[in-house]
Amino acid sequence: MLVDAGDAVQGTPLGKLSNGESIVSIMNAAGYDFAIPGNHEFDYGMEQFLKLASRMKCGYYCANLIDIKTRKLVLPPYKILALGNNRRH
């Protein structure tokens, strides 16, 4: 299982020059299974983060990111992975 604990899209020249888009492409190619947003995922603004999140094959998950207008979760709160036999859910 390949997991990211946040702050992946910022901090390198490649991430900075592409507003995180190149990093998402690399993470997709690497086959990440799970990712959570760190505070630096929002360095390029919420609109860019949501764009990046929609492109992340494994998805971003977070149980405490709430839209202040709708009072609903912005991202799914969890993901269950079945490990072994290469099965993913």
DSSP file (Angstrom, degrees, kcal/mol; ACC not computed):
  #  RESIDUE AA STRUCTURE BP1 BP2  ACC     N-H-->O    O-->H-N    N-H-->O    O-->H-N    TCO  KAPPA ALPHA  PHI   PSI    X-CA   Y-CA   Z-CA
    1    1 A M              0   0    0      0, 0.0     2,-0.6     0, 0.0    31,-0.1   0.000 360.0 360.0 360.0 132.2    0.0    0.0    0.0
    2    2 A L        +     0   0    0     29,-0.3    31,-3.2     2,-0.0    32,-1.3  -0.941 360.0 178.6-111.3 119.1    1.3    3.4   -1.0
    3    3 A V  E     -a   34   0A   0     -2,-0.6     2,-0.5    30,-0.2    32,-0.2  -0.923  20.3-153.6-125.9 142.4    0.1    6.2    1.2
    4    4 A D  E     -a   35   0A   0     30,-2.1    32,-1.6    -2,-0.4     3,-0.1  -0.972   2.2-161.4-115.6 131.8    0.7   10.0    1.3
    5    5 A A        -     0   0    0     -2,-0.5    30,-0.1     1,-0.3     2,-0.1   0.173  55.6 -83.8 -97.8  16.5    0.3   11.8    4.6
    6    6 A G  S    S+     0   0    0     32,-0.1    -1,-0.3    33,-0.0    33,-0.1  -0.173  98.5  73.1 107.9 162.0    0.0   15.3    3.1
    7    7 A D        +     0   0    0     -3,-0.1     3,-0.3    29,-0.1    32,-0.0   0.727  60.2 128.8  66.8  27.6    2.0   18.2    1.8
    8    8 A A        +     0   0    0      1,-0.2     4,-0.1     3,-0.0     7,-0.1   0.843  61.1  56.8 -79.7 -34.4    3.0   16.3   -1.3
    9    9 A V  S    S+     0   0    0      2,-0.1     2,-0.3    10,-0.1    14,-0.2   0.566 105.9  51.2 -81.4  -6.7    2.1   18.9   -4.0
   10   10 A Q  S    S+     0   0    0     -3,-0.3    30,-0.1     1,-0.1    31,-0.1  -0.908  79.5  57.7-128.3 154.0    4.3   21.7   -2.6
   11   11 A G  S    S+     0   0    0      1,-0.4    -1,-0.1    -2,-0.3    -2,-0.1   0.233  85.5  80.2 115.6 -13.2    7.9   22.1   -1.6
   12   12 A T  S  > S-     0   0    0     -4,-0.1     4,-2.6    -3,-0.1    -1,-0.4  -0.884  82.9-117.5-119.5 156.3    9.8   21.1   -4.7
   13   13 A P  H  > S+     0   0    0      0, 0.0     4,-2.9     0, 0.0     5,-0.2   0.891 116.0  55.3 -57.2 -38.5   10.5   23.3   -7.8
   14   14 A L  H  > S+     0   0    0      1,-0.2     4,-1.1     2,-0.2     8,-0.3   0.914 110.7  44.1 -62.2 -42.8    8.5   20.8   -9.9
   15   15 A G  H  4>S+     0   0    0      2,-0.2     5,-2.6     1,-0.2     4,-0.4   0.915 115.0  48.7 -66.5 -43.1    5.4   21.2   -7.6
   16   16 A K  H ><5S+     0   0    0     -4,-2.6     3,-1.0     1,-0.2    -2,-0.2   0.913 109.5  51.1 -63.9 -44.8    5.8   25.0   -7.4
   17   17 A L  H 3<5S+     0   0    0     -4,-2.9    -1,-0.2     1,-0.2    -2,-0.2   0.753 119.8  35.7 -67.2 -24.3    6.2   25.5  -11.2
   18   18 A S  T ><5S-     0   0    0     -4,-1.1     3,-1.9    -3,-0.2    -1,-0.2   0.259 108.2-115.7-112.6  11.4    3.1   23.5  -12.0
   19   19 A N  T < 5S-     0   0    0     -3,-1.0    -3,-0.2    -4,-0.4    -4,-0.1   0.847  78.8 -53.9  53.5  35.3    0.9   24.5   -9.0
   20   20 A G  T 3><S+     0   0    0     -5,-2.6     4,-1.8    -6,-0.3    -1,-0.3   0.248 114.5 113.8  89.8 -11.8    1.0   20.9   -7.9
   21   21 A E  H <> S+     0   0    0     -3,-1.9     4,-1.9    -6,-0.2     5,-0.1   0.882  75.4  51.0 -64.1 -39.8   -0.2   19.4  -11.1
   22   22 A S  H  > S+     0   0    0     -8,-0.3     4,-2.1     1,-0.2    -1,-0.2   0.866 107.8  54.1 -65.0 -35.0    3.0   17.6  -12.0
   23   23 A I  H  > S+     0   0    0      2,-0.2     4,-2.8     1,-0.2    -1,-0.2   0.906 106.2  51.1 -67.1 -40.9    3.1   16.0   -8.5
   24   24 A V  H  X S+     0   0    0     -4,-1.8     4,-2.6     2,-0.2    33,-0.2   0.907 109.2  51.8 -61.8 -40.9   -0.4   14.6   -8.9
   25   25 A S  H  X S+     0   0    0     -4,-1.9     4,-2.2     2,-0.2    -2,-0.2   0.909 111.4  47.1 -60.5 -42.3    0.7   13.1  -12.3
   26   26 A I  H  X S+     0   0    0     -4,-2.1     4,-2.2     2,-0.2    -2,-0.2   0.918 111.9  49.8 -65.8 -43.6    3.8   11.5  -10.5
   27   27 A M  H  X>S+     0   0    0     -4,-2.8     5,-1.8     1,-0.2     4,-1.0   0.893 111.0  49.9 -63.6 -39.2    1.6   10.2   -7.7
   28   28 A N  H  <5S+     0   0    0     -4,-2.6     3,-0.5     1,-0.2    -1,-0.2   0.918 111.6  48.2 -63.9 -42.9   -0.9    8.7  -10.2
   29   29 A A  H  <5S+     0   0    0     -4,-2.2    -2,-0.2     1,-0.2    -1,-0.2   0.850 109.2  53.8 -65.8 -34.1    2.0    7.0  -12.1
   30   30 A A  H  <5S-     0   0    0     -4,-2.2    -1,-0.2    -5,-0.1    -2,-0.2   0.710 113.3-120.8 -73.8 -20.1    3.4    5.7   -8.9
   31   31 A G  T  <5 -     0   0    0     -4,-1.0   -29,-0.3    -3,-0.5    -3,-0.2   0.877  33.8-166.3  85.0  39.6    0.1    4.1   -8.0
   32   32 A Y      < -     0   0    0     -5,-1.8   -29,-0.2     1,-0.1    -1,-0.1  -0.266  10.2-163.3 -57.0 145.2   -0.8    5.7   -4.7
   33   33 A D        +     0   0    0    -31,-3.2     2,-0.3     1,-0.3   -30,-0.2   0.660  69.1  10.7-101.3 -23.6   -3.6    4.0   -2.8
   34   34 A F  E     -a    3   0A   0    -32,-1.3   -30,-2.1     2,-0.0     2,-0.3  -0.984  59.4-179.3-160.2 139.5   -4.5    6.7   -0.3
   35   35 A A  E     -ab   4  60A   0     24,-0.7    26,-2.2    -2,-0.3   -30,-0.2  -0.997   8.3-163.8-146.1 142.8   -3.8   10.4    0.3
   36   36 A I        -     0   0    0    -32,-1.6     2,-0.4    -2,-0.3    26,-0.1  -0.930  31.0-110.9-118.4 149.8   -4.8   13.0    2.8
   37   37 A P        -     0   0    0      0, 0.0     2,-0.2     0, 0.0    -2,-0.0  -0.632  27.8-160.5 -81.2 134.9   -4.4   16.7    2.3
   38   38 A G    >   -     0   0    0     -2,-0.4     3,-1.4     1,-0.0     4,-0.3  -0.491  41.8 -91.2 -96.2 178.0   -1.8   18.5    4.4
   39   39 A N  G >  S+     0   0    0      1,-0.3     3,-1.2    -2,-0.2   -33,-0.0   0.817 124.4  60.4 -62.1 -28.8   -1.9   22.2    5.0
   40   40 A H  G >  S+     0   0    0      1,-0.3     3,-1.4     2,-0.2    -1,-0.3   0.620  84.1  76.8 -78.6 -10.5    0.4   22.8    2.0
   41   41 A E  G <  S+     0   0    0     -3,-1.4     3,-0.3     1,-0.2    -1,-0.3   0.717  96.4  51.6 -64.6 -17.7   -2.1   21.2   -0.4
   42   42 A F  G X  S+     0   0    0     -3,-1.2     3,-1.7    -4,-0.3    -1,-0.2   0.301  76.3 102.4-101.4   7.5   -4.0   24.5   -0.1
   43   43 A D  T <  S+     0   0    0     -3,-1.4    -1,-0.2     1,-0.3    -2,-0.1   0.789  85.8  46.2 -61.5 -27.7   -1.0   26.8   -0.9
   44   44 A Y  T 3  S-     0   0    0     -3,-0.3     4,-0.4     1,-0.3    -1,-0.3   0.256 126.1 -92.5 -99.2  11.7   -2.4   27.3   -4.4
   45   45 A G    <>  -     0   0    0     -3,-1.7     4,-2.2     2,-0.1    -1,-0.3  -0.017  36.8 -81.3  96.3 159.5   -5.9   28.0   -3.2
   46   46 A M  H  > S+     0   0    0      1,-0.2     4,-2.7     2,-0.2     5,-0.2   0.883 125.3  56.0 -65.0 -40.0   -9.0   25.9   -2.6
   47   47 A E  H  > S+     0   0    0      1,-0.2     4,-1.8     2,-0.2    -1,-0.2   0.924 110.5  44.7 -60.3 -44.4  -10.0   25.9   -6.3
   48   48 A Q  H  > S+     0   0    0     -4,-0.4     4,-2.7     2,-0.2    -1,-0.2   0.896 111.7  53.5 -67.2 -39.7   -6.6   24.5   -7.3
   49   49 A F  H  X S+     0   0    0     -4,-2.2     4,-3.1     1,-0.2    -2,-0.2   0.941 109.1  48.1 -59.8 -46.2   -6.7   21.9   -4.6
   50   50 A L  H  X S+     0   0    0     -4,-2.7     4,-1.9     1,-0.2    -1,-0.2   0.856 111.0  51.8 -64.0 -34.2  -10.2   20.7   -5.7
   51   51 A K  H  X S+     0   0    0     -4,-1.8     4,-0.9    -5,-0.2    -1,-0.2   0.935 112.8  44.7 -64.3 -46.8   -8.9   20.5   -9.3
   52   52 A L  H >X S+     0   0    0     -4,-2.7     4,-1.0     1,-0.2     3,-0.8   0.911 111.0  54.2 -63.4 -42.5   -5.9   18.5   -8.1
   53   53 A A  H >< S+     0   0    0     -4,-3.1     3,-0.6     1,-0.3    -1,-0.2   0.872 104.7  54.1 -60.7 -37.8   -8.1   16.3   -5.9
   54   54 A S  H 3< S+     0   0    0     -4,-1.9    -1,-0.3     1,-0.2    -2,-0.2   0.751 110.2  47.9 -69.3 -22.1  -10.3   15.5   -8.9
   55   55 A R  H << S+     0   0    0     -4,-0.9     2,-0.7    -3,-0.8    -1,-0.2   0.592  85.0 103.6 -91.9 -13.1   -7.3   14.3  -10.9
   56   56 A M    X<  -     0   0    0     -4,-1.0     3,-0.6    -3,-0.6     4,-0.1  -0.606  61.2-154.5 -75.8 113.8   -5.9   12.1   -8.1
   57   57 A K  T 3  S+     0   0    0     -2,-0.7    -1,-0.2     1,-0.3     3,-0.1   0.874  93.8  43.3 -57.9 -40.9   -6.7    8.5   -9.0
   58   58 A C  T 3  S-     0   0    0      1,-0.1    -1,-0.3    -3,-0.1   -23,-0.2   0.685 110.0-133.7 -80.2 -17.0   -6.6    7.3   -5.5
   59   59 A G    <   -     0   0    0     -3,-0.6   -24,-0.7    -6,-0.1     2,-0.4   0.102  12.1 -92.4  84.0 158.4   -8.6   10.2   -4.2
   60   60 A Y  B     -b   35   0A   0     -7,-0.2     2,-0.4   -26,-0.1   -24,-0.2  -0.865  37.9-162.3-104.6 145.4   -8.0   12.5   -1.2
   61   61 A Y        +     0   0    0    -26,-2.2     2,-0.3    -2,-0.4    18,-0.1  -0.989  17.7 157.6-132.6 139.6   -9.7   11.6    2.1
   62   62 A C        -     0   0    0     14,-2.3    13,-0.4    -2,-0.4     3,-0.4  -0.899  26.7-161.2-163.5 129.1  -10.3   13.8    5.1
   63   63 A A  S    S+     0   0    0     -2,-0.3    -1,-0.1    14,-0.2    15,-0.0   0.453  90.7  44.1 -93.1  -1.6  -12.8   13.6    8.0
   64   64 A N  S    S+     0   0    0     13,-0.0     2,-0.7     2,-0.0    -1,-0.2   0.109  75.9 106.8-135.1  26.6  -12.5   17.3    9.1
   65   65 A L        +     0   0    0     -3,-0.4     9,-2.8    10,-0.1    10,-0.5  -0.910  49.4 179.8-106.0 107.0  -12.6   19.5    6.0
   66   66 A I  B     -C   73   0B   0     -2,-0.7     2,-0.5     7,-0.2     7,-0.2  -0.900  32.6-124.2-117.6 134.9  -16.0   21.1    6.0
   67   67 A D     >  -     0   0    0      5,-2.9     4,-2.6    -2,-0.4     5,-0.4  -0.635  20.9-148.2 -71.3 121.4  -17.5   23.6    3.5
   68   68 A I  T  4 S+     0   0    0     -2,-0.5    -1,-0.2     1,-0.2    -2,-0.0   0.757  93.1  49.4 -69.8 -22.5  -18.5   26.5    5.7
   69   69 A K  T  4 S+     0   0    0      1,-0.1    -1,-0.2     3,-0.1    -2,-0.0   0.924 125.3  24.1 -79.8 -46.6  -21.5   27.4    3.5
   70   70 A T  T  4 S-     0   0    0      2,-0.2    -2,-0.2     0, 0.0    -1,-0.1   0.648  92.2-137.0 -93.6 -16.0  -23.1   23.9    3.2
   71   71 A R     <  +     0   0    0     -4,-2.6     2,-0.3     1,-0.3    -3,-0.1   0.773  63.1 126.4  61.1  28.4  -21.6   22.5    6.4
   72   72 A K  S    S-     0   0    0     -5,-0.4    -5,-2.9     1,-0.1    -1,-0.3  -0.808  70.8 -90.8-113.2 156.1  -20.9   19.3    4.5
   73   73 A L  B     -C   66   0B   0     -2,-0.3    -7,-0.2    -7,-0.2   -10,-0.1  -0.389  25.3-152.4 -63.4 139.3  -17.6   17.4    4.2
   74   74 A V  S    S+     0   0    0     -9,-2.8    -1,-0.1   -12,-0.1    -8,-0.1   0.826  79.6  27.6 -80.3 -34.9  -15.6   18.4    1.2
   75   75 A L  S    S-     0   0    0    -10,-0.5   -10,-0.1   -13,-0.4   -14,-0.1  -0.835  99.8 -84.5-124.0 159.3  -13.9   15.0    0.8
   76   76 A P        -     0   0    0      0, 0.0   -14,-2.3     0, 0.0    -2,-0.1  -0.403  38.1-135.9 -59.2 142.8  -14.9   11.5    1.6
   77   77 A P  S    S-     0   0    0      0, 0.0     2,-0.3     0, 0.0   -14,-0.2   0.709  73.2  -1.4 -79.2 -19.2  -14.0   10.8    5.3
   78   78 A Y        -     0   0    0    -16,-0.1     2,-0.3   -15,-0.0   -16,-0.1  -0.977  52.9-146.7-160.4 169.3  -12.4    7.4    4.8
   79   79 A K        -     0   0    0     -2,-0.3     2,-0.6   -18,-0.1   -18,-0.0  -0.980  14.8-143.5-145.2 132.7  -11.5    4.6    2.4
   80   80 A I        -     0   0    0     -2,-0.3     2,-0.5     9,-0.2     9,-0.3  -0.874  16.9-165.7 -99.8 125.4  -11.5    0.9    3.1
   81   81 A L        -     0   0    0     -2,-0.6     2,-0.7     8,-0.1     7,-0.1  -0.940  12.7-147.8-112.1 129.6   -8.7   -1.0    1.4
   82   82 A A        -     0   0    0     -2,-0.5     2,-0.3     5,-0.2     5,-0.2  -0.872  22.9-154.0 -93.4 113.3   -8.7   -4.8    1.1
   83   83 A L        +     0   0    0     -2,-0.7     5,-0.1     3,-0.1     2,-0.0  -0.618  51.5  45.9 -91.8 148.7   -5.1   -5.9    1.2
   84   84 A G  S >  S+     0   0    0     -2,-0.3     3,-1.6     3,-0.1    -2,-0.0   0.071  94.2  43.8  99.1 148.2   -3.9   -9.1   -0.4
   85   85 A N  T 3  S-     0   0    0      1,-0.3    -2,-0.1    -2,-0.0    -3,-0.0   0.706 119.8 -85.3  56.1  22.3   -4.6  -10.7   -3.7
   86   86 A N  T 3  S+     0   0    0      1,-0.2     2,-0.4     0, 0.0    -1,-0.3   0.765  83.4 152.1  54.1  30.6   -4.2   -7.2   -5.3
   87   87 A R    <   -     0   0    0     -3,-1.6     2,-0.4    -5,-0.2    -1,-0.2  -0.788  22.1-174.4 -93.3 133.0   -7.8   -6.3   -4.5
   88   88 A R              0   0    0     -2,-0.4    -7,-0.1    -7,-0.1    -5,-0.1  -0.988 360.0 360.0-127.4 137.2   -8.6   -2.6   -4.0
   89   89 A H              0   0    0     -2,-0.4    -9,-0.2    -9,-0.3    -8,-0.1   0.337 360.0 360.0-124.7 360.0  -12.0   -1.2   -2.9
